[in-house]
């Protein structure tokens, strides 16, 4: 009997999972190709990184090096990291989620102190996002947040069971109640004027109604596709849902249709182990924090006609 080379077979299987095509709008097939990983910095290795933000305007990727209580900023041009810088403002203790606005300012959710820090592009502390003028502003507990195209800030307040929208300076504009009957809303995303909500407990996705005053179901029971949805974002017609326990990135259309599953649980390049935040870089790269593998992985998104 011929001896089976299990190691070689395993490599082939991993490659097959990673390269499995994902159908998108317009009969386009998207492939996620592992491009590179970031493990270490000039001041030591990454430790349990959770957050990442991309800025195509400034060619920057900022990583929340959560276990080390700092941020790492990388210049990313043409698929290569050309420089890196440590950002370590003393006000930031446990950075877990990041966003950048059109000016290159960095916003960091400190999950231990339950606040959102505003930093300059070079990492200098500029203040907190206080939602000035919001009802019961002193009791806001941010679970997640996103920044819109016009730099308005959308905050998921789990204590008040609401979404709060502020202007770029943090001044209150409006609020929307979370949907009744939801399990546990853990994240939100912005999609062409709509707000998406991720219910991690029930594995559902909600979308803001036509009049923008409430939320209605969009995707029900994603458990048939994934294990535990933990993060949601949107780019170019597709909804990206990070499966924390399953180690995957699952794609859905704006009509709620399933468009495929990327990566998978593991330690090899191209696989993920308790992934965190994901962002899509303007040159066609998906960047995701691979928390328990102590790295950030970058996938090239290749679209081809089917």
N, C-alpha and C positions, 0 to 999 in steps of 0.2 A: 504493500500500500504506500502510495506517495505521501510523504510528510508535508503537512500543510504549513506554510509560512504565515502564521497568525499575525505577526507584526506587519508584514506587507499587506495582508488582507485588511487589517485595521486602518492602515493609511489610505487605502483605496476607498474604504467605506466612508471615512471622514471627508475625503475629497468629494465623494459623490453627494453627501449631504450638503456641503457648503456650496457646491456649484449647481444644485437643483434650481432650475429657473423659477422665477416668480412672475406671474402675469400681471400686467398693469393696464391702464387705459390705452385705447388705441392699438390693441394687439401688440403691445411692447413687452418683451421678456427682460426682466431685470435680474442680473446675477450679482451676488455679493462675493467679491474675490478678496481674501485676506491680503492686505498690502504691507502692513508693518505693525509692530507693537512697541509701546514705550514702557519700559520696566523701571529704569533708574534715571536719576538726575545728577547734576554735578555736585549735589549735596546729599547723596544717598538714594536708596530705592524708594519707589512709591509704596505706600502702606495703606491698604484697604481704600483705594480711591472710589468715591461714589458719584461725584458730579463732574460734568463737562459741558462747556459752552463753545460754540463755533462762531466766528465772525468772518464772513467772506469779504466784508469791506476792508478789514484790516489784516487779513491773512493770519488770524490768531486762533489758537485753541488754548482755552484755559481749563485746567484740571483741578478739581477739589481733591487734594491729597489728604483725605479725611483723617486717616490714622496719624498723620504727622501734623495735623492742625494748620495746614498751609495751602496755598495755591501755587500751581506751576503754570507759567505762561510760555507757550511754544509758538514760534513763527513757523507756519506750515505753508510752503509754496511748492506747487507742482509735485505734490506727493512726497515732499521731503521736509523734515524738520531742520530748519537752518539756524535756529537759536533758541535758547531757553532762559527763563528768569524766574527766580523764586520770589513770591509775594507773600509776606507774612505780617499783616497788620495785627497789632496786639489785641484789637477789639474782636477779632475773629477767632473763635475757639474750636468749633466743630463744623467746618463747611461740608454741606452734604448735597446741595443743589445749586447750579449756577445758571445765569443768563447774562447776555450782553446786549446793550442797546445800540442804536445807530451811531452813537458817538464813541463807541468802544468802552464805555463805562461797564464795570463788572458788578453784578448783583449776586450776593451769596447768601443762601439760606443757612443760618447757624441753627442746626437742629437741637443742640443742647441748650442754647439760650433762647430759642424760639423767636428769632427776629431775622429780618433781612437787612444785610449790610450793603451800602452803596460804596463802591471803590472807584477811584479814577482809573484810566487805562493802565497806568504804571503801578497800581496797587495801593495808592494812598487812601486812607479812610476819609470818606466825605460825609458820612452820617447814616442814619437808619431810615428805612421806609416806614413812616409812622401812620400812613393813611389819614392824614390830617382832615378832620371834619367828618369822618365816618361815624355812624352810630355805634356806641359802645366800643370806641377805638381802643380803649385801654385793655380790653379783654380779648383782642384778636390773637389767635394762635395760628400762625401760618404753617400749613402742611406742605404746600407747594406754591409755585407762582410761574407766570410766564410774562414776557414782554411783547407787546404787539408791534405792528409795522410802524405805527406812529409814536412808539416808545411809551404808550400807556402801559400801566402795570396791572396785571390781573392776579389777585391773591386768593388762594383757597383757604378760608378761615374755618377750621374744623370746629372750633368752639362755638362760633356763631352759625354754623351750618349754612354758609353762604359763599358766594364769589364776590369779592370787592374789586371794583375797577377804580384806579386812580390815574391822574394825569402824570406826565413824566417827572414832575417834581414831588409826587406823592400826595397830592391834594385829591380828596375823595370826589368821585364822579357819580357812582351808582353802585347798587348791590343787587344780586340775584340769589334767591333761596335755592338750596340744593333740593333735588327731587325727593318727594316723599316716597317712602317705601324702598329707598336705596339701602344697600348694605353699609359699606364703608368707602366713601369717596376719598381717594388718595392722591389724585393728580388731575391736571387739566391741560388742554392744548388749544391752540388757536388755529382755525382753518377757514380762510377766506371769509372773514367776518362772522364766523360761527365759533361758539365755545364748545369744546368736547370735554366730557367728564369721564374719568375712569373709576369704576366701582371694583375694587380689588376683591372684596368679599364675595360678590355675586358674579364676578367676571363679566360685567356688562359695560357698555359705553353709551353715554347719553349725549345728545346734541341740543343746543339752544333752539327754541322754537322759532317759527317764522317772524313773530313779533318781538323776539328777543327778550321776553319777560319770564320765561320758564324753560324747563328742559324736558325732552321727550326721548324715549329709547331709540337707539340707533343699531346697536349690536347686542343681542341677548345671548347669554351663556356661552362665552368663549372657551369654556372648559374642554370642549371637544377638540380645540386646537392647541391649548396651552394649559400650564399648571397654575401659575399664580401671576397674573398681570400686575406690574408694579410701576410702570412708567409709560406715558403716552406722549407722542409728538406727531407733527404733521409736516409733510413736505411734498410739493409737486403732485397733488392729487391722491396721495397715499397716507394712510394712518399707520404709524409705527407703534406697536405695543411691545414693550420689553417684558419677557417672561422670566422673572427672577429665579424661580425654582427650576424651571426647565432649561435655562441657559440659552434662550433663543430670542430672535427678533421676529415678530409676526406682523404681517402686512395685511391691511384691509382697505377696501375702497370706500369712498364717501357715501356709497349706497349700502354699506355694511357687508359687502361681499368679501370673502376670504381670498387673499391673493398669494399666500404662501408663507413658509416658515424658513427662517434663515439661521445658520449656525446650529448650536446644540450644546448640550451639557458636557463639559470636559475640561481638560488642562492643555491640550495641544493647541498650537496656533490655529486660529479660526474657530475654536470652541470657547465657550464662556462658562464661568462658574460664579453664580450669584452676580449677574451684571447689574449695573445701576442706571445712570442717566445716559441718554443717547442724543446726539445732535447730527444733523446732516450738513456737511460743509459745501459751500457753493460750487466747488469744482467737481462735485460728484463723489464725495467720500462720506461714509457713515462712520462716526467716531463714537465709541462706547466704552464706559468704564467697566473693567472686568475685575470686580472687587476682590474676590477670594483668590484670584490669580495674581493680585498685586500688579496690575498692568492696565494700560489703555490700548485697545485694539482699533485699528483703522482698516475699514473695508472699502475697496473701490467698487462703486456701483456702475455696472456696465449695462446699458440698455441696447437691445437689438430687436429688430422686427421679427415676429414669429412667422 
